[in-house]
Amino acid sequence: HSNIFRIVDGPADTVARALLGLRFEREFSLQRISLNAFITPVKYFEQSSYDYLGYGVAATWDIEFGRPVFGQIALRFARDQTPFDVIGLAQNNLQDLRMARGLAGWRITQAWAVIGAIDTWASDNSLDSQKQADYTRNGLEAGVRYLPGGALELDMVWRRETANYPNRQVTDSVGNLLPAAVDNAYAQDTPLARVSYRPSDATRITGLA
């Protein structure tokens, strides 16, 4: 990398990254479980103080009770290094991310179902100067799912999301002090359309608007 800190005349370095992971999937009866985990050791040959060990763990349980009732439970934990250009300083910041999501649905007809979901996200930063970016985010969704048959699945939902930043922002993106502390908490409502197309067991194409 010719400029690892993305600053004028910043240092170059050689960075080695490895990945080792495990993946497990199994279907039994009407249930499907998917588990995956990985570790990512990263080595900076010149700036060795930025070496770190990233990781990720995720689990998904797709549930069905008879024909009409279905759902999904998903969990995720991960650690990674945030980019130096986001931090604005040549310091090492490790970000921990936690997510939990639950979805439940009821099939009204063969093609239509009503669905609802709840999720929560949390992010923590190791660097004191980036604690202002720590957050918790909670979401609620309600809508319908359309399954015309075959490999297509379409969700149309209304999402309500609220976020809280426990540490007020006191500096801007490049580290300059702001005239007053800023509370970045927010609430927003969003109509969403999510589409999933699975032409084969090995391939899935997804998108959202």
Backbone torsions as a table, in degrees:
resi	resn	phi	psi	omega
1	HIS	NA	128.7	-173.4
2	SER	-78.1	-17.5	-177.5
3	ASN	-160.3	86.3	-170.5
4	ILE	-67.7	-25.1	-178.4
5	PHE	-96.0	-3.5	179.6
6	ARG	55.2	44.1	176.9
7	ILE	-126.6	166.4	-179.8
8	VAL	-61.7	126.6	-179.7
9	ASP	57.0	35.0	178.7
10	GLY	-71.6	161.0	-176.3
11	PRO	-74.9	151.2	171.9
12	ALA	-93.3	160.2	178.5
13	ASP	-159.7	159.6	170.9
14	THR	-104.8	125.7	-175.5
15	VAL	-118.1	126.7	177.4
16	ALA	-109.0	132.0	-179.6
17	ARG	-128.5	133.9	176.5
18	ALA	-123.6	159.5	178.5
19	LEU	-141.3	131.1	175.1
20	LEU	-131.0	125.5	-175.7
21	GLY	-144.4	167.1	176.5
22	LEU	-130.5	145.0	177.5
23	ARG	-137.9	136.5	-178.5
24	PHE	-137.6	130.8	175.4
25	GLU	-136.2	140.1	178.7
26	ARG	-153.8	139.1	173.7
27	GLU	-111.5	134.4	173.9
28	PHE	-143.9	128.5	-173.8
29	SER	55.7	-124.2	179.7
30	LEU	-100.0	12.1	-175.4
31	GLN	-106.3	154.0	175.6
32	ARG	-139.9	127.6	179.3
33	ILE	-116.7	134.2	176.8
34	SER	-130.2	126.8	178.9
35	LEU	-128.9	138.5	171.2
36	ASN	-148.7	148.5	-178.9
37	ALA	-148.9	147.4	178.7
38	PHE	-153.0	157.5	170.4
39	ILE	-124.1	147.3	-178.0
40	THR	-133.1	91.3	174.1
41	PRO	-76.1	135.9	-178.0
42	VAL	-126.6	131.0	-176.9
43	LYS	-122.5	124.4	171.5
44	TYR	-98.4	119.7	-173.7
45	PHE	-74.2	-29.3	178.1
46	GLU	-99.3	-50.1	-177.6
47	GLN	-97.4	71.0	-171.1
48	SER	-67.8	-16.2	178.8
49	SER	-67.7	-12.2	179.3
50	TYR	-96.5	4.2	174.6
51	ASP	-58.2	144.1	177.9
52	TYR	-157.0	167.2	176.5
53	LEU	-118.8	108.8	174.9
54	GLY	-88.5	161.8	179.2
55	TYR	-157.3	165.6	175.1
56	GLY	-156.0	142.1	176.6
57	VAL	-137.2	132.4	-179.7
58	ALA	-142.6	144.6	178.3
59	ALA	-141.2	138.4	177.9
60	THR	-134.8	134.6	178.2
61	TRP	-126.3	110.3	175.3
62	ASP	-91.4	125.8	-169.0
63	ILE	-120.3	140.9	169.8
64	GLU	-137.9	136.5	174.8
65	PHE	-118.6	98.7	-174.8
66	GLY	67.8	-154.1	-179.2
67	ARG	-85.8	-42.4	-168.9
68	PRO	-81.7	-31.1	-170.0
69	VAL	-102.0	131.3	178.1
70	PHE	-145.5	168.2	180.0
71	GLY	-172.5	179.7	177.9
72	GLN	-152.2	138.6	173.3
73	ILE	-121.0	129.9	-178.1
74	ALA	-133.6	138.6	177.3
75	LEU	-131.5	145.9	178.2
76	ARG	-150.0	137.5	173.4
77	PHE	-133.5	137.7	-178.1
78	ALA	-154.2	152.9	172.7
79	ARG	-134.8	135.5	178.1
80	ASP	-153.6	165.9	176.8
81	GLN	-89.1	131.2	176.9
82	THR	-76.0	149.3	-179.3
83	PRO	-62.1	143.7	-179.9
84	PHE	-64.2	-30.8	-178.2
85	ASP	-72.6	-22.3	174.6
86	VAL	-74.8	-40.8	-179.2
87	ILE	-68.6	-36.6	-178.1
88	GLY	81.3	0.2	179.4
89	LEU	-134.6	153.4	180.0
90	ALA	-84.6	64.3	178.8
91	GLN	-132.5	156.3	-175.2
92	ASN	-93.0	118.3	179.0
93	ASN	-121.4	122.6	176.7
94	LEU	-103.5	130.8	-176.1
95	GLN	-110.9	127.3	175.1
96	ASP	-100.4	131.7	-179.3
97	LEU	-122.6	133.2	177.3
98	ARG	-129.3	137.4	-179.3
99	MET	-142.2	140.6	171.8
100	ALA	-138.3	137.3	-177.9
101	ARG	-144.4	138.0	175.1
102	GLY	-129.6	136.7	179.2
103	LEU	-131.0	140.3	176.5
104	ALA	-134.4	146.1	-179.4
105	GLY	-144.9	159.9	178.3
106	TRP	-135.0	120.8	-179.2
107	ARG	-78.1	122.0	178.0
108	ILE	-87.1	-45.1	175.4
109	THR	-131.5	-177.6	178.3
110	GLN	-63.6	-29.9	-175.2
111	ALA	-103.2	-20.2	-172.5
112	TRP	-121.8	143.3	176.5
113	ALA	-144.8	150.5	170.8
114	VAL	-94.8	141.8	-176.6
115	ILE	-135.3	154.5	172.4
116	GLY	-144.7	150.1	-177.8
117	ALA	-146.4	154.1	174.4
118	ILE	-137.1	139.7	179.3
119	ASP	-146.9	158.0	176.2
120	THR	-141.1	138.8	179.1
121	TRP	-126.4	146.7	174.8
122	ALA	-144.3	141.9	179.9
123	SER	-135.7	133.2	178.0
124	ASP	-127.2	140.4	-179.8
125	ASN	-112.8	142.8	-176.9
126	SER	-80.6	-27.5	-175.4
127	LEU	-84.4	130.4	-177.1
128	ASP	-56.9	-38.5	-178.3
129	SER	-69.1	-13.5	179.9
130	GLN	-107.3	6.9	177.9
131	LYS	-62.2	-23.6	177.7
132	GLN	-66.4	-14.4	178.4
133	ALA	-93.5	-3.2	175.1
134	ASP	-61.4	142.5	179.8
135	TYR	-153.4	160.5	164.0
136	THR	-125.6	138.9	-175.8
137	ARG	-135.3	129.1	-177.9
138	ASN	-122.8	139.8	-177.7
139	GLY	-134.0	148.4	173.3
140	LEU	-128.0	139.0	179.2
141	GLU	-134.3	146.0	175.0
142	ALA	-147.4	140.0	-179.8
143	GLY	174.4	-150.7	-176.9
144	VAL	-130.0	156.8	175.4
145	ARG	-122.3	133.8	-179.6
146	TYR	-113.0	124.5	-179.6
147	LEU	-126.5	89.0	-175.9
148	PRO	-73.5	-1.6	-176.0
149	GLY	105.0	156.2	-178.1
150	GLY	80.0	-138.8	-170.4
151	ALA	-103.0	4.6	-173.7
152	LEU	-98.0	139.5	176.3
153	GLU	-141.5	130.2	-177.3
154	LEU	-131.4	124.2	174.5
155	ASP	-107.8	133.7	173.8
156	MET	-125.1	110.4	-171.6
157	VAL	-134.3	160.2	168.5
158	TRP	-106.3	127.6	-176.7
159	ARG	-113.8	130.6	173.0
160	ARG	-111.6	123.9	-175.6
161	GLU	-130.1	135.1	174.0
162	THR	-126.3	145.5	-179.3
163	ALA	-136.6	144.2	179.4
164	ASN	-127.7	133.6	175.8
165	TYR	-111.2	103.9	-172.5
166	PRO	-66.0	-23.1	-179.6
167	ASN	-110.3	119.1	-177.9
168	ARG	-62.4	145.3	177.8
169	GLN	-77.6	124.8	-178.0
170	VAL	-117.8	-10.1	177.8
171	THR	-131.4	158.3	176.3
172	ASP	-84.3	-171.7	-173.1
173	SER	-66.1	-17.5	179.4
174	VAL	-110.6	10.7	173.1
175	GLY	96.1	2.1	178.4
176	ASN	-76.8	140.0	179.6
177	LEU	-66.6	135.4	175.5
178	LEU	-84.0	154.6	179.8
179	PRO	-65.4	-23.6	177.6
180	ALA	-151.5	151.7	178.4
181	ALA	-66.4	141.7	-175.4
182	VAL	-113.8	132.0	173.7
183	ASP	-95.2	115.3	-176.4
184	ASN	-93.3	12.8	177.9
185	ALA	-60.1	148.2	-179.0
186	TYR	-151.9	164.6	169.6
187	ALA	-136.8	140.8	-179.9
188	GLN	-149.4	151.2	176.1
189	ASP	-116.5	135.7	-174.0
190	THR	-141.0	126.4	167.6
191	PRO	-82.0	131.8	-175.4
192	LEU	-128.0	142.7	169.7
193	ALA	-122.7	118.8	178.5
194	ARG	-113.2	133.1	-179.7
195	VAL	-124.0	141.2	177.4
196	SER	-135.1	130.0	179.0
197	TYR	-128.2	125.5	-176.2
198	ARG	-123.3	89.0	-177.8
199	PRO	-69.8	-20.1	177.4
200	SER	-152.4	170.0	179.7
201	ASP	-64.0	-23.7	-176.0
202	ALA	-95.7	-7.0	-172.2
203	THR	-131.6	133.8	174.7
204	ARG	-139.5	131.1	177.9
205	ILE	-115.1	126.5	-177.6
206	THR	-131.4	159.2	176.4
207	GLY	-166.7	167.1	177.4
208	LEU	-148.7	152.4	176.9
209	ALA	-129.0	NA	NA
